[in-house]
Structures are given as C-alpha cells and as structure tokens.
C-alpha cells in the first residue's frame, strides 16, 4: 500500500492590479466613458457625496462618501465638505485600493467632492504603496475667478500625493471643437486623454509584442516625476508613422503639452502585423527629437488585430517643468497676481505712505472655518477705492484651505513671480515693477563706498 502526498496547487495572480478611480461628478463621468469603451485590464471605482449621481454611475464598484455628514446630498461646491466626507469614509477607500499597483485618480478641480476628496484618495493609495497618477481638469473661464482659485488650490493639494499629474484645462476644448460640437461630445474629448493614457499602459503590459514592457518599467518612468503629458495619435495610409507620432506629441488639450525638459518618456507603438521596422524607427525618432538627450526613454511595441492597416503611437512624458522630480508643492506657497481693490484708508498709513499687504490679511479670505467675511473686506468694497496691481504670496497651513468667497471685482487669478515690495508712495506714471527697479538702484547707491564723493546737493536730493 502506497501513500501519495500532493501539495495543493495554488494559483497566484501575478498581473499588476490597475485601478481607475473617479471622484466627484466629473471623475464619475470620465469613468462612465471608459466603461462604455470596454477598456479591459483595469478595475473601475467611483466615489461621490451625491447619492443620485452615484446611483447612475456605470462603474461596478462605488463608495458613498460622507453618509453621516452629507446624507447623500452632495458637497455644495465646498471642497472642505468633500475632504471631510472622504476622511469619514477612509476605511472603505483603503479597502478599495489595498493591493493596487497603479491607481489613476481622475476628478474635476474647482467643485466640492472632486477637489476635496481626490487628494484624500490619492494619499491613501500612496500609503498603500501604489503608483498614483492624477488626471484632473480645470474649469472653463466662464465659471469665474472663485472656481478657478479653488481649482488651483486643489491642484496644489493633490500634487503632494501623486507621482505624476496631468492637467487638462476645459478651456482648451475650444481649440478642437467647432460651433456644431455638442456639449457631451466635447467632454468626451477631454475624457479621452485619460482613456488613452490608461490604455497605453495596459496595452504595454497585456498585449503581445516583440518589445514587451513590465510594470517596473512603467514605475521607473512615472514614479515621483511631477507634471506630465499624455498623448495618442492614430494614422493610416502614407507616412502613417510620422503622422501618428506628431499627433501624439502635440495634444492640444493639455495644460503644457510641450515635452521639452521631460526626464522620462514612455513610448508605445501599436499596430497590426503589417507594421514595419522602418515605421517603428520613424515614429520613435520623431518623439526622441522632442526631448532632452539625457531623458530616460523606455520603448515598447505591441500588436493588435484591430489596427490592421493603422498605426497607433502613445507617449507619456514625465518630469516636465520640475527639477526635483515631484511637483514642488511641499513649499505650500501659492503665488498669485491679482488686482486688489484697496480702500484708501486701509492702504495709507498716518504718514500718507502705501504699506504692503500682509499675507496674514490675505489668508483670512481663504479660511474654510470662517463663516463670515472679514468686516474690513466689506468696508473696502463699499467705499471709494484705489486700484493697484500687486503680487500676493499666501502661505497656507498644512491643512487644505480653499477659499470661501472671492470678490469678482478683484480680477482673474494667475501665477506669477513676486515683485519686490516698497513702502514708498508710487509716483504717477510709474508701475510697480518700474518702481521696484528704482528702489533697488537707490539702495545700491546708498550702500556705495563712494557715496560721499557725490556732491552734497545730489545726496540730499536722493535722500528725499
């Protein structure tokens, strides 16, 4: 009698787990379009404070954020509500991203749930060891300065927790649409950036090809690389390789579609069995010429029966505009150039000189927890005022503090360098930057060793 001992066979799934996670209304819509397109190889999740929108989502996996705090009624365009709701549902989020190798987080910046919850989801995924890629949109110009400012603060917050960040300004849709393009079709074009980026990654890993890439290659290009651009081009007929490559590197929807300065480049060329070596060389060289010589280029090629007669080129360029890898959000400084409407009584001190704005005064308008506007702001908006153009540096605390209200009379918001400050009265016809140069020249003159070689009447004049 013989005894047979067998070790039970255990199947181990060694494929990378990739999740596309939509936060808020815009993120949910992007995921809906990807589900409709039958993208394979990824798990879809959506999270929202709006129970009705969540019920209409096509993703098989859903998380209702902030059941106790919002009662399923939404965040009311308040990012702090979206953030707190995500923190309330933190255990469900952590369970969803557990074991994930790569997470694409998509959301619309400027609203409530997406702006507030997306950074929380990205943070949890990062804590679980996932490679996190953010694909987010910025508002249209017609949505106003307040929403744009909230979006900028949302970008500042989410950039702390993602390895790579791709920004799609909705305003750029006007570059590719015409007067007959429907509203739905226009947003599908923006969602296609996310779809193409995810597909380029999954194709490299799952599709058969002569040059296959693994997930470690993708992590090398995208880990802690900051701002990025994604593009996909597809062409057929004569010169299809060049046409597809040029379309991939010139995505008109992205915030900064130039690949100049990119530190990592992922190239995926997919075609049918008729794809030639010469075409692969043409497409790859076309992209290589756009990046710095020292860029880390990782190339892969795959075959697809659906592309017989066509050629598809996908490119992901990372590390754009950042010398330290990840987006430099750790400084927690936002430089804003705005036209501040200042009351003459507030601007001038007792000696009739203009005093610079204090950052602490500006920060009051960004406080989530403040239920009332600063009384001095109300007074300044109701009295006659002088308008001066000035750069404001706002130092925010570690907690995410988007603004509660913005005076529409204060103009549009844009990032800019900080001009030197002066506490002297501006002369007519001289703007702030010119006056700053004059001030620096005067300081240099006072510090000169040869100051007392200047005639007395000139010294007295310069000291006035």
C-alpha positions in Angstrom: 0.0 0.0 0.0 1.5 3.3 -1.0 0.6 6.7 0.3 0.6 9.7 -2.1 1.2 13.1 -0.8 0.5 16.0 -3.1 1.0 19.7 -2.5 -2.2 21.6 -3.3 -1.8 23.8 -6.4 -2.2 27.4 -5.6 -2.9 29.8 -8.4 -1.2 33.2 -7.9 -2.3 36.1 -9.9 0.9 38.0 -10.8 -0.7 40.6 -13.0 -0.4 44.2 -11.8 -3.6 45.5 -10.4 -4.6 48.8 -12.0 -7.5 50.9 -10.7 -9.2 53.9 -12.3 -10.8 55.9 -9.5 -13.3 58.7 -10.3 -14.0 61.2 -7.6 -17.0 63.6 -7.8 -19.2 64.3 -10.8 -16.5 64.9 -13.4 -14.5 61.9 -12.3 -17.6 59.7 -12.4 -18.4 60.9 -15.9 -14.8 60.1 -17.1 -15.1 56.6 -15.7 -18.5 56.1 -17.3 -17.0 56.9 -20.7 -14.2 54.4 -20.1 -16.6 51.7 -19.0 -18.7 52.3 -22.2 -15.5 51.9 -24.3 -15.0 48.4 -22.8 -11.4 49.1 -21.6 -10.0 45.9 -20.2 -7.3 45.1 -17.7 -8.4 47.7 -15.0 -10.8 47.9 -12.1 -13.2 50.9 -12.0 -14.2 52.7 -8.9 -16.2 55.8 -8.3 -16.8 57.8 -5.1 -19.3 60.7 -4.6 -21.2 62.6 -2.0 -24.1 62.8 -4.3 -26.2 59.6 -4.0 -28.2 60.3 -7.1 -25.1 60.7 -9.3 -23.5 57.6 -7.7 -26.6 55.5 -8.5 -26.3 56.5 -12.2 -22.6 55.6 -12.4 -21.7 52.7 -14.6 -18.7 51.5 -12.6 -19.3 48.2 -10.7 -17.6 49.5 -7.6 -19.0 52.5 -5.7 -18.3 54.3 -2.5 -20.9 56.7 -0.9 -18.8 59.4 0.7 -19.9 61.1 4.0 -23.1 59.3 4.6 -23.4 60.9 8.1 -22.3 64.3 7.1 -23.8 64.9 3.7 -26.8 62.5 3.8 -26.1 61.8 0.1 -27.0 65.3 -0.9 -23.6 66.4 -2.3 -20.8 68.8 -1.2 -22.4 72.0 -2.3 -19.3 73.1 -4.2 -17.4 73.3 -0.8 -14.1 71.3 -1.1 -13.8 71.1 2.7 -17.1 69.1 2.7 -15.6 66.8 0.1 -12.4 66.3 2.0 -14.2 65.6 5.3 -16.6 63.2 3.6 -13.6 61.3 2.2 -12.0 61.2 5.6 -15.3 59.9 7.1 -15.2 57.0 4.5 -11.4 56.4 4.8 -11.8 52.7 5.7 -13.8 52.0 2.6 -11.3 53.8 0.4 -8.4 52.0 1.9 -10.1 48.6 1.4 -10.7 49.6 -2.3 -7.1 50.5 -3.1 -5.5 47.7 -1.0 -3.1 45.6 -3.1 -3.3 48.1 -6.0 -0.1 48.5 -8.0 -1.2 51.6 -10.1 -4.0 54.0 -9.5 -5.3 56.6 -11.9 -7.3 59.2 -9.9 -9.5 61.5 -12.0 -11.5 64.4 -10.9 -12.6 67.9 -11.8 -10.9 70.7 -9.9 -12.9 73.6 -8.7 -16.0 71.9 -7.3 -16.7 70.3 -3.9 -16.3 66.5 -4.0 -13.6 66.1 -6.6 -11.4 69.0 -5.3 -11.7 67.8 -1.7 -11.9 64.0 -1.9 -9.4 63.3 -4.7 -6.3 64.3 -2.7 -7.5 62.1 0.2 -7.9 59.1 -2.2 -4.5 59.7 -3.7 -2.9 59.9 -0.2 -4.4 56.6 0.9 -3.3 54.9 -2.3 0.2 56.3 -1.9 0.2 55.0 1.7 -0.7 51.5 0.4 2.3 51.6 -2.0 0.6 52.2 -5.3 2.0 54.3 -8.2 -0.5 57.2 -8.3 -1.3 59.2 -11.5 -3.6 62.1 -11.3 -5.6 63.2 -14.4 -7.6 66.3 -13.5 -9.4 69.1 -15.2 -9.5 72.9 -14.6 -12.7 75.0 -15.0 -13.8 77.0 -18.1 -13.0 80.7 -17.9 -16.7 81.5 -17.8 -17.0 79.6 -14.5 -15.4 82.6 -12.7 -12.4 83.5 -10.7 -13.6 81.9 -7.5 -13.9 78.4 -9.0 -10.5 78.8 -10.7 -8.9 79.8 -7.5 -10.4 76.7 -5.8 -9.1 74.6 -8.6 -5.6 76.0 -8.2 -5.6 75.2 -4.5 -6.9 71.7 -5.3 -4.1 71.1 -7.7 -1.6 72.3 -5.1 -3.1 69.8 -2.6 -3.3 66.7 -4.9 0.2 67.3 -6.3 1.5 66.3 -2.8 0.2 62.8 -3.1 0.5 61.8 -6.8 3.6 60.5 -8.6 2.6 62.1 -11.9 0.0 64.8 -12.5 -1.7 65.5 -15.9 -3.8 68.7 -16.1 -6.5 69.3 -18.7 -7.9 72.8 -18.8 -11.5 72.6 -20.1 -10.9 75.9 -21.8 -8.6 74.1 -24.2 -11.6 72.3 -25.6 -12.2 75.4 -27.7 -9.0 74.5 -29.6 -10.5 71.4 -31.1 -14.3 71.9 -31.2 -16.5 73.9 -33.5 -19.9 75.6 -33.2 -21.6 72.2 -34.1 -19.8 70.1 -31.5 -22.2 69.0 -28.8 -21.6 69.6 -25.1 -21.4 65.8 -24.4 -19.0 65.2 -27.3 -16.7 68.0 -26.1 -16.3 66.4 -22.7 -15.8 63.0 -24.2 -12.7 64.5 -25.9 -11.3 65.6 -22.6 -12.1 62.2 -21.1 -10.3 60.5 -24.0 -7.0 61.8 -22.6 -7.4 59.6 -19.5 -8.7 56.7 -21.6 -5.7 56.9 -24.0 -3.2 57.1 -21.1 -4.6 54.1 -19.3 -4.9 52.1 -22.5 -1.3 52.9 -23.4 -0.2 51.4 -20.1 -2.4 48.3 -20.2 -1.5 47.6 -23.8 2.2 47.6 -23.0 1.6 45.1 -20.2 -1.1 42.8 -21.6 -0.8 42.8 -25.4 1.7 40.5 -27.1 4.6 42.2 -28.9 8.2 42.0 -29.9 9.3 44.5 -27.3 7.3 44.0 -24.1 7.5 46.2 -21.1 6.7 45.2 -17.5 5.2 47.3 -14.7 8.6 48.0 -13.2 9.5 49.9 -16.5 6.4 52.0 -16.1 7.1 52.8 -12.5 10.6 53.8 -13.5 9.3 56.5 -15.8 6.4 57.7 -13.7 7.5 57.4 -10.0 7.8 60.8 -8.3 8.1 62.6 -11.6 5.6 65.5 -11.1 3.9 67.1 -14.1 3.4 65.1 -17.2 1.7 65.0 -20.6 0.0 62.1 -22.3 -0.8 61.9 -26.0 -2.0 59.3 -28.5 -2.0 59.5 -32.3 -3.5 57.1 -34.8 -3.0 57.2 -38.6 -3.2 55.1 -41.7 -2.0 55.3 -45.3 1.2 57.0 -46.4 3.5 58.3 -43.7 1.2 56.9 -41.0 4.1 56.5 -38.6 5.1 60.2 -38.7 1.5 61.4 -38.6 0.7 59.3 -35.6 3.8 60.3 -33.7 3.2 64.0 -34.4 -0.4 63.7 -33.2 0.8 62.0 -30.0 3.3 64.7 -29.0 1.0 67.7 -29.8 -2.0 67.2 -27.6 -3.9 70.5 -27.7 -6.0 69.7 -24.6 -3.1 69.6 -22.1 -2.1 72.5 -19.9 1.5 72.3 -21.1 1.8 69.9 -23.9 5.5 70.6 -24.7 7.8 67.7 -24.0 10.8 69.9 -23.6 12.6 69.2 -20.3 10.9 65.8 -19.8 13.0 63.4 -17.7 11.2 60.2 -18.5 9.4 59.2 -21.7 7.3 56.1 -22.3 6.7 55.2 -25.9 4.2 52.6 -27.1 3.8 51.9 -30.8 0.9 49.5 -31.6 -0.1 48.2 -35.0 -1.2 45.2 -37.0 1.0 42.5 -38.4 1.8 44.8 -41.3 3.7 47.2 -39.1 7.3 47.5 -40.4 10.6 48.1 -38.6 11.1 51.2 -40.7 7.9 52.7 -39.4 8.7 51.9 -35.8 12.1 53.7 -36.2 10.4 56.7 -37.8 7.9 57.1 -35.0 10.4 56.6 -32.2 12.9 59.1 -33.6 10.2 61.7 -34.2 9.5 61.6 -30.4 13.1 61.3 -29.4 13.9 64.6 -31.2 11.4 66.4 -28.9 13.0 65.5 -25.6 16.3 66.2 -23.9 19.3 64.0 -24.8 19.6 62.7 -21.2 15.9 61.7 -20.9 15.1 58.1 -19.8 13.3 56.7 -22.8 11.5 53.4 -22.4 10.1 51.9 -25.6 7.6 49.1 -26.2 5.8 47.8 -29.2 2.6 45.6 -29.3 0.4 44.1 -32.0 -3.4 44.4 -32.3 -5.6 42.8 -34.9 -7.9 45.8 -34.6 -5.2 48.0 -36.0 -4.6 46.2 -39.3 -3.7 49.0 -41.8 -3.3 51.5 -38.9 -0.6 52.6 -36.5 -1.1 53.9 -33.0 1.5 55.9 -31.1 1.1 56.6 -27.4 3.6 58.7 -25.4 3.8 59.6 -21.7 6.4 62.3 -20.9 7.1 62.9 -17.2 9.1 65.3 -15.1 8.1 68.3 -17.1 9.0 71.7 -15.6 10.3 70.3 -12.3 13.9 70.0 -11.4 13.3 67.9 -8.2 11.0 65.1 -9.5 7.7 65.6 -7.9 5.7 68.8 -8.3 7.2 71.3 -5.9 4.1 71.5 -3.7 5.9 70.8 -0.4 6.7 74.5 -0.1 2.9 75.1 0.3 3.3 78.6 -1.3 0.9 79.9 -3.9 2.0 83.0 -5.8 -1.0 84.9 -7.0 -1.1 88.0 -9.2 -4.4 89.8 -8.8 -5.8 93.3 -8.9 -6.6 94.1 -5.3 -9.2 96.8 -4.7 -7.9 98.6 -1.7 -9.6 101.2 0.4 -7.6 104.4 0.6 -7.9 104.5 4.4 -6.5 100.9 4.6 -3.7 101.4 2.1 -2.3 104.6 3.5 -0.7 104.9 7.0 -0.6 108.0 9.1 2.4 109.3 7.2 0.5 109.0 3.9 2.7 106.2 2.6 1.5 103.0 1.0 2.0 99.9 3.1 2.4 96.4 1.6 -0.3 93.9 2.1 0.3 91.4 4.8 0.0 87.7 3.9 -2.0 87.2 7.2 -4.6 89.7 6.0 -5.0 87.8 2.6 -5.2 84.4 4.3 -8.4 85.3 6.1 -10.3 85.1 2.8 -9.1 81.5 2.3 -10.2 80.2 5.7 -12.7 77.3 5.4 -13.7 77.5 9.0 -14.7 81.2 8.9 -18.5 81.6 8.5 -18.4 85.3 8.0 -16.4 87.6 5.7 -13.8 89.9 7.2 -15.5 93.1 8.1 -12.7 95.2 6.6 -13.2 93.5 3.3 -16.9 94.5 3.3 -16.0 98.1 4.2 -13.4 98.4 1.5 -15.8 97.1 -1.2 -18.4 99.8 -0.3 -16.1 102.8 -0.2 -14.2 104.7 -3.0 -11.0 102.8 -3.7 -7.7 102.9 -5.4 -6.6 100.0 -7.6 -3.0 98.8 -7.5 -1.6 95.7 -9.2 0.4 93.6 -6.8 1.7 90.0 -6.3 0.5 88.2 -3.2 2.3 85.3 -1.6 -0.1 83.3 0.5 1.5 80.8 3.0 -1.1 78.2 3.7 -1.1 75.8 6.7 -0.7 72.1 6.2 -4.4 71.6 6.1 -6.1 72.1 2.8 -7.8 75.6 2.9 -9.5 76.6 -0.3 -11.3 80.0 -0.4 -14.9 80.6 0.7 -15.6 83.6 -1.4 -13.9 85.8 -4.0 -14.8 89.3 -4.9 -15.5 89.3 -8.7 -14.2 92.9 -8.9 -10.7 91.7 -7.9 -9.9 90.3 -11.4 -8.7 86.9 -12.7 -6.1 84.8 -10.8 -2.8 83.8 -12.4 0.5 82.5 -11.1 3.4 84.9 -11.4 6.8 85.8 -9.9 6.9 88.0 -6.8 7.8 91.6 -7.4 9.9 93.4 -4.8 7.8 95.4 -2.2 8.1 99.0 -1.4 6.6 101.1 1.3 7.0 104.4 -0.5 4.3 106.3 -2.3 4.1 105.4 -6.0 4.7 108.3 -8.4 2.2 109.0 -11.2 3.0 107.1 -14.4 5.3 104.5 -12.7 4.0 100.9 -12.3 5.0 98.6 -9.5 7.8 96.8 -11.4 9.4 100.0 -12.6 9.2 101.4 -9.1 10.9 98.3 -7.7 13.8 98.8 -10.1 14.1 102.4 -9.0 14.1 101.3 -5.3 16.9 98.7 -5.9 19.0 101.3 -7.7 18.5 103.7 -4.8 19.5 101.1 -2.2 22.7 100.2 -4.2 23.5 103.9 -4.3 23.2 104.3 -0.5 25.4 101.3 0.1 28.1 102.5 -2.3 31.6 103.2 -0.8 31.9 106.3 -2.9 28.6 107.9 -1.6 30.3 110.9 0.0 32.1 111.7 -3.3 28.8 112.8 -4.6 28.1 116.5 -4.3 26.0 117.4 -1.3 23.0 118.7 -3.2 22.7 115.4 -5.1 23.0 113.4 -1.8 20.2 115.5 -0.3 18.0 115.0 -3.4 18.5 111.2 -3.3 17.5 111.1 0.4 14.1 112.7 -0.1 
